[in-house]
Amino acid sequence: MAGLSFEHGTGSSAEANRAFKAQLNKVYGWYTGGFIAFVIVLAVLEQMGLSRQWIGFIFLLATVALYAGIGIMSRTSDAAEYYVAGRRVPAVYNGMATGADWMSAASFIGMAGTLYLTGYGGLAFIMGWTGGYCLVALFLAPYLRKFGQFTIPDFLGERYEGKLPRFIGILAAILCSFTYVVAQIYGVGLITTRLSGLQFEIGIFVGLGGILVCSFLGGMRAVTWTQVAQYIILIIAYMIPVVWLSVKQTGVPVPQAVYGFQLEKVTGLEQKLIDDPKEKEVIAVFKKQADDLGAKLKDVPAALAAERAAAQKKVDELKAANAAVAEIQAAEKALAAVPANEAAAKDAWTKAKAAAEGRAKPLAGMPRHAQQFAGNPSGDAAAQKTFDESRRNFLALTFCLMVGTAALPHILMRYYTTPSVKEARQSVTWSLFFIFLLYFTAPALAVLVKYEIFTALVGTPFDRLPDWIAAWNRVDPALLSVSDVNKDGILQLGEMRIGGDIIVLATPAIGGLPYVVSGMVAAGGLAAALSTADGLLLTIANALSHDLYYKMIDPNAPTARRVMISKVLLLVVALMAAYVASQKPADILFLVSAAFSFAAAAFFPALVLGVFWKRASKWGAVLGMIAGLGITFYYMATTQPWLRGIFGVTSPIELWWGILPISAGVFGVPLGFAVIILVSLVSPQPSRRVQELVEHVRYPNVKAAAA
């Protein structure tokens, strides 16, 4: 990247724009070729004996150093460069940067894994996230660019004329962005650990250095050019293993074209596994475990005393018989694992019972891949109820993801960086194209991996299982573990517990590819997580430094001080997010989806009505954002197990119309619209200046007052 200064010159003519774009084309072309050559060299070195650990370290250090180099080259203290990259990013490159900003750990790591585990139900993520960009293009991106502010709270403060709408916007932006960034940093820790072998908690802070050096030094300018580089890495890394699996299984190098044929084969294999007597043995073992745990829960004190006494007796007997040290240590470990008190026993046994019940089902608890919804519309009352709730949740999740996509502050910020409104609209189209490349491939990846596991892994003797299973088990047993439940020495599907977050990262190993490809995929996942984390941390820091400090506390603050405060706040927020992520709070996909519901409920009604209804008033927006976000947060806090534990909620879970907490925004968005409209109709109108500004922004034939 040494030939690119990321400077544009002082002029704003079409010739200068073309020259800048030509320079970008040249440099990123060389960069792409250089990355491919780098991977080929590492592949050759692997064949010559370079260890896997060194390959992982080289990928980790080389990619993080590359991003750091771009960050250093793009350092700036200029406010316009720091906040909106000087408003000079060409549409195609803004589309790539937006694609990388969007391709979070959830998209790169979690989505194909969710499709693997849930089948048809996982398509809600693809439909929602892709459809959301249509809403961005139609309702928000070009109009927000015409308003010309730096951030979403900035827009709310200008459009709704006051510090209170801006302040509510700041709080909402921090809430949804912080929730989202915790998920990204969790993904960074997961990948860094896989690449380097470091402990998960240490891996988080190593990866954090790569995040900070980009956004800390150069703000949006550094983040933009880094994200373009990251998109190139992540899309190459994502496509190669899927194409390889497609060629291996079908001979066709276009996985999207053979997806349907492989799905038919998977459907046949699913029926074979459902009928397999060995799989039924595993199900029976888990059912017995669930029944035994249920019996313990009926009388926790007596069961706990009996379990502790039995464990102690085992230790005493082994010591009396002078058994092997390893046996005694194992027995002592089992004794130490007995719950310390009745409350801990009840909690542990309840979770274990739920896990056993989940695995006491065909296909290790997974639905058939092609099955649309759970239940049966033609079955009994219970089956019909299950079907209706499943379909309702699919539609609710799709809605929340669409509307949330259109309201995420770190995505909408990207459209402030283009030279013109026209390029803002074009960059949405490019964003959709670059995102489509990955999203169109994810369903095929899930099916190809499932076919590979069903045919090549299930039925393998335990002593001949591939190395990648033990490697991932060391990273986190919750992500991947196997146990010979029915003691036949052969792996059944029900004996493997696999988390969705490792499906993509493990795909090269599952397909039998050289380790260098696994390293490349991990580097791609790291690029995805880092690129999104950069944008999210910048959103939070800018909300605090620009919107809170500069716009509300000290309007006379010099530019250098504002930028420095933003950098300090970015560091503080990053460390806080890393600490929360190190606690492994919940799975990546839930955290990300929660951020979408928060963004949808807080911002979408206020942004859309702010653009399209000049009568929308300050108090309508304030109360609408509070109501929408409040009801969404309340529903999540009372129905989601992890949040219930944090807030100490002990009342029984009561789902409204069977809607799961991941889709809580489905209640917040309509309420937000209703409150804004009703309150605006009974409160004072916005000023004439604001109403005229809305008119100018909406109608392109009228010269925009804000241009």
Protein Blocks (a to p, Z undefined) as FASTA:
>chain_A
ZZpgoigbjbfcfklmmmmmmmmmmmmmmmmmmmmmmmmmmmmmmmnopafklmmmmmmm
mmmmmmmmmmmmmgcfbfklmmnnooaacfklmmmmmmmmmmpfklmmmmmmmmmmnomm
lmmmmmmmmmmmmmmmmmmmmmmmmnopablklmmmmmnopaklmmmmmmmmmmmmmmmm
mmmmmmmmmmmmmmnopafklmmmmmmmmmmmmmmmnmmmlmmmmmmmmmmmmmmmmmmm
mmmmmmmmnopabfklmmmmmmmmmmmmmmmmmmpmklmmmmmmmmmmmmmmmmmmmmmm
lmmmmmmmmmmmmmmmmmmnopafklmmmmmmmmmmpcfblklmmmmmmmmmmmmmmmmc
ghhhpacfklmbgcjfklcfklmmmmmmmmmmmmmmmmmmmmmmmmgmklmmmmmmpmbf
klmmmmmmmmmmmmmmmmmmmmmmmmmmmmmmmmmmgopafklccfklmmmmmmommloc
cddfkonopacfklpccdfklmmmmmmmmnopafklmmmmmmmmmmmmmmmmmmmmmmmm
mmmmmmmmmmmmmmmbcfklmmmmmmmmmmmmmmmmmmmmmnombafklmmmmmmmmmmm
mmmmmmmmmmmmmkbcfklmmmmmmmmmmmmmmmmmmmgmklmmmnopabdcddehhiaf
klmmmmmmmmmmmmmmmmmmmmccddfklmmmmmmmmmmkbccfkZZ
